[in-house]
Amino acid sequence: MTAESAKIVRNASVVAGATLLSRILGFVRDLIVAFALGAGLPADAFFVAFRIPNLLRRLFGEGSLTMAFVPVFSRVKNEQGQDAAFDMARSALVWLVLILGVITVLAIVGAKPLVLMIAPGFDRNPELMSLTVDLLRICFPYIIFICGVALCMGVLNSMGHFMAPALAPCALNVSLIGSALVGYFTGNNVAVFMAWGVLIGGVLQWLLQQPYLRRVGLSWRGNRSLDNPGVKRMGKLMLPTVFGAAVYQINIVLGTLLASFLPVGSVSYLYYSDRLVQFPLGVFGIAVGTAALPSLSALCAKGKDREFAETLKHTVGLTLFISLPAMAGLVTLAEPLIKLLFQRGAFDAVAVTATAQALVAYGIGLPFIAMSRPLVSAFYAQEDTKTPVKIAILCLIANVGVGYVLMQSIAHVGLALAVSLSSTLNFLLLAGIMWRRTGVCPLPWAGAFKSFLLSCLIGAGAWYSVSYGILWFFMIPVWVLIYGFGSLLLKSDDALMLMNALRRRRA
């Protein structure tokens, strides 16, 4: 186990903890918004207005900007020193504010055409259209702050700090909860208050990063240049990452499009099951990928190719170690889990069965989706953003083609299974190319075999416990402990890494 591997484990645990807190707050936010805003005209207006800057955040913010910034920042820091790296960060911020400032002004002026692009049916309701346009004008500047937060995240992660960026989404959730409640209890328009809550949340997320940036030595006052070479390099790397994010969004749209040809309810079955798969993926899969990028970028910048390959192997192994038991739990407990969470009101037994079937099909692909994250980070660390995008386009075509064929016989389950199959293809192609480049297989076969055996064991136990009623729910912590102790008995490297990381944090 390399020193960087141990560092990734510690940092991933920080990101995972903060992300878990954010997800819990997000659930509370959904409950409060449902209570205060409801599901009428103001709600439709707010969700459409917020969707536009949120889409731009996904395209240009967290993923694309950070992924392109970190490798270049790490290389400049290694070759020219920390001051030059901070000059690059300040220069990147100037370009960010200039470009997004222009986009924001255009969006505010042309708010109505933007709304018509996303929700053309709103034009038939003048009141709905007018409110949506007003809300969009209020919350659109959020994109400037959230992309600024993505830049701060790149700096802090590169300097070894992960807590503040990981906690940033919590600030938005708190702001939206507060604005919804204030709007409701003061008798004002809740949708308008929540639009201001989005903007305030962006400001709070930005402010949260500043004390930690000062602590690592960065002040936004200092040398900056519109002609900074590092920023130019970052811009070239960012274009493919933006396209890659767009491919992901297109994938979602095409999946929904295919599902719309199936019986009523199919889109909902896929939505609810995907939400459950995204929970472990968001908490653990993204955490490991986020923690891996700065470490892999630093090793690549220093030319430590062998250590880079070994660190990547440990990171992929850790991801598999966490995602395999998660897959076993989701697949074997699919129906009772869906029943416990959703079976009430209009969500009947038929919906439970159909959603559980989709969850099983999605769950099979969970480990491959999760393992692809650190592999993509490895390509970005090598300043290669084109290869993952090319593979993503190929897998998009495979997903749509296989989904279309399978939906003819197994309906919405076929679409979910196609996602798992295309995700497996994505992982195999990424791993194969990286193996050829580094000479080291990124998948630790011995550790993978141990994790697979233990996951089968706890999966079988979980499936058997379902016959004893609600006992299955209370047995979940027991299966987690059995998996952990079993891994230690089998001397799993991943289990030992996690134990060492926990000991260091307690110390």
HELIX and SHEET records of a PDB file:
HELIX    1   1 ALA A    3  LEU A   37  1                                  35    
HELIX    2   2 LEU A   41  PHE A   60  1                                  20    
HELIX    3   3 GLU A   62  GLN A   80  1                                  19    
HELIX    4   4 GLN A   82  VAL A  109  1                                  28    
HELIX    5   5 ALA A  111  ILE A  118  1                                   8    
HELIX    6   6 PRO A  120  ARG A  124  5                                   5    
HELIX    7   7 PRO A  126  CYS A  139  1                                  14    
HELIX    8   8 TYR A  142  SER A  158  1                                  17    
HELIX    9   9 MET A  163  PHE A  185  1                                  23    
HELIX   10  10 VAL A  190  ARG A  215  1                                  26    
HELIX   11  11 PRO A  229  ALA A  259  1                                  31    
HELIX   12  12 SER A  266  PRO A  280  1                                  15    
HELIX   13  13 LEU A  281  GLY A  285  3                                   5    
HELIX   14  14 ILE A  286  ALA A  301  1                                  16    
HELIX   15  15 ASP A  305  THR A  332  1                                  28    
HELIX   16  16 ALA A  334  PHE A  342  1                                   9    
HELIX   17  17 ALA A  349  ILE A  364  1                                  16    
HELIX   18  18 LEU A  366  ALA A  381  1                                  16    
HELIX   19  19 LYS A  386  THR A  438  1                                  53    
HELIX   20  20 TRP A  445  SER A  465  1                                  21    
HELIX   21  21 VAL A  466  TYR A  468  5                                   3    
HELIX   22  22 LEU A  471  LEU A  489  1                                  19    
HELIX   23  23 ASP A  493  ARG A  506  1                                  14    
END                                                                             
